[in-house]
Amino acid sequence: MKFLTETPELVQSITEGTENGNKKYYIEGIFAQAEKQNRNGRIYPKKVLEAAVDRYQPMITSRRSLGELSHPPHPNVNPERASHLIESLTWDGDNVIGRAKILTSLPMGKIAKGLIDEGVSFGVSTRGMGSISERSGVKYVQDDFQLNTIDLVSDPSGIDCWVEGIMGGKEWVFDATSIVTGK
């Protein structure tokens, strides 16, 4: 399996209500897409992405669905770098619509909040593990794809300025229970 990251679309930031007198910050929008070749040249078949999102739902329900500000060069989520908590992932056609709360009391959440306050737009990017097969020059993500999280990433102005999917040239080997090694 390879370490996979994707950056499909922009999300909107919104504020609503208050929490201890402070505004609550959220992002929402398209968090992942199926059946469409992305900027990394990959296609996530809908059945593959549906299964991965379904397997991720217990993380959302148990409020362990943390995401980070920027992609780290590994598949594990580090709570010390958490910037948001994913609250929902639902389907609209081939799009996964997500909503996440910005964790404004944590260091990375404070940065995300500050960027939102300054009018910076965010993209989102999936982070997971899985295999890829190639047919006719197109890379297809396979049934073993495991969604680890969805991170906040910056939105470069050039369409070709997105981070490549295999981060830092590292290849992570995954055996059904744990990460074995990073090469």
N, C-alpha and C positions, 0 to 999 in steps of 0.2 A: 504494500500500500504506500501511497505517496501522501505527503502533507499538501492539502489543497486550500487555496484561498481564492475568493471571488469578490469582485466589486461591481455589482450590476447597475445600480441606480442611485439617485439622490433620494434623501428622505427629508421631510419637513420637520422643523422643530416648532414646538408649541409650548405655551405655558397655560396652566389652568389652576384655578383654586389656590389655596395656600396650605402650607404645612408649617405649623408653628409661626405663622405670620410671614413666611417666605413663600414665593411662588414655587410651584412644582414644575419641572421641565420634563418634556417628553420629546421623543422623535417618533415619527411614524411614516410609513410609505412602503414601497416595494423593497423587501429585504432579500429576496432571492427570486430567480426566474427559472422555469423549466422550458424545455423544448426550443430554446433560442440560443444560438451560438453567442458566447460572451466574448469579452475583449481578450480573454486568455485562450480563445480558440476552443473552448469546451462547451459541450451540450450536456445538461442534466436532464435525462429522460424524466418525464413527470412521475412515473412509478418509483423511480429511484429517490427523487426529492421528496415525494409524498411519504415514503417509508422513513426517510431520515427525519423529516419534520415530526412525524408521528412518534418516533423513538425519542425525540427531544422534548415532547410535551410534558413528561414527568419532571423535567428540570424546571420548566415554567411553573407548573403547579406547586412544586416544593420551594419555589423562589430561590433556586440555585442557578438560574440562567444568566449569569454575569457575562458581560462583554467588556472588552478593553478599548482604550483609545489607541488606535493604530494596531497593526498586526505585529505580534512578537514573532521571532523566528522559530517557534515551536507550536505544537498543537494544544498544549495544556493552557487552561485559563488560570491566571495568577490573580487571586483576590486583592492583592496589594496594588494592582494596576487597574482594577475595575472602574469603569466610568458609567456603566448603565446596567439596568436589570431589564431583561426582555420580559414583557408582560403578556404578549400574545403573538401568535403566528397563525394566520388563517389563509385560506385559499380564495383567490378571485381569478378564475380561469387558470392560466399557467403561471400566475404571479403569487408569491407568498407575501402577504401583507402583514407587516409587523408593527408593533408598538413597544417602545422601551422607555423606561423612566430614567432620566439622568440622575445619578447619585451625587447630588450637589454637596454632601458633607464629606465626601472622600476626595483625596488629592486630584485624581484624574477626572472625576466628575466636576470638580471646581474648574478645571481647565476647560472641559467641554462646555460648561455653563458660561464661562467667560467668553469663549468663542461664539457661542450662540448669541449672547448679549451684544457682541460686536458685529453681528450679522453674517458670520461665517456659515456657509452651507456645508453639510456633511454628506458623505456617501456612507454606505454600509457594505460590509464584505463578509461573506461566510468564511468560516475556518473549520476544517474538518480533515478526515483521513479517508482515503479511498483509492481504488484502482481506476485506471483509465485504459480504454482500448481505442485504437485508431482505425477508422474506416474511411477511405476516400479522402484522406487528409484532414478529417474532423476527429477530434478527441471526444469520446463519450465516457462520462463518469459511470462506473459500474455499480451493481447492486450492493456492494459492501461499503458504500459511502456512509460515513458516520459524521453527523453535524456536531461539532464541538461548541461553537458559539457563532455569533454574528457581531463583528467589531465595528466601531466607528472609525472611518478613515477620511482623510482630507479629499477634497474634490479638485483635482488638477484641472486647469483650464483647457489643456489639450486632450483630445479624446484618446490619443495614444500614450498618455503619460501615466497610465495606471500601473501599479505594481504587478509584476509577473506572479503567476499563481504558486510557483514553488519558491518559497521564501529563502533567501540567503544561500541558494544552491544546496540546501540540506535536504536529504532524503530520510524520512523517518520510517522505521519499520514498526509495524503494529501487529501484535498478535492478540486476538480477541479479548485479552484482559489488560494489557498494559503496553506502553511504548518500550520497545526493546533497545533501540539505539538510534542515534542521529549520526548520519555520515557526512 
